[in-house]
Amino acid sequence: MYSVLGTYECKLDAKGRFMFPVQFKNQMGEELEHGFVVKRSIFKKCLELFPKEQWHAETAMVGKLNMFIKKNADFVTKFMAGVKAVELDSTGRLLIPKDLLRYGVITKEIVLTSVVNRIEIWDKNLYEAAVDYNPDDFAGLAEDVMGGLEME
């Protein structure tokens, strides 16, 4: 499974491009040559950036759905909404398409943060609001989500 680690702040230029963090480049190695897929997040007001190989694994799961079931067809339509293939330019910049910038309410300052097998792209203000939490609330969430797992 693909994985990167880190959270980095970047600035968009007037065309919607940003310098892809060298720390991510170093972790990704040859994966960079294959490009990325960027899409709307399902649960959050941000974008998700997948290396192409990880995107293929993601769509393989979605491809198993029976498209003759309306709920499945509706999900796939929404899941694929705005999906774009993107790649680093010769100077190491990545262009975020305008429609996705609008969806993510992304302005000048952005945050890129690793989330297991993808990188989320946030408007800096929305990211700060999303990660500002009460420690007691997070402790309860952690217990609900992780408490039932068998640890090896």
Beta strands, then each sheet from edge to edge (+ up, - down):
strand 1: 7-11
strand 2: 17-19
strand 3: 36-40
strand 4: 47-51
strand 5: 84-86
strand 6: 93-95
strand 7: 109-115
strand 8: 118-123
sheet 1: 1+ 7- 8+ 4- 3+ 5-
sheet 2: 2+ 6-
end
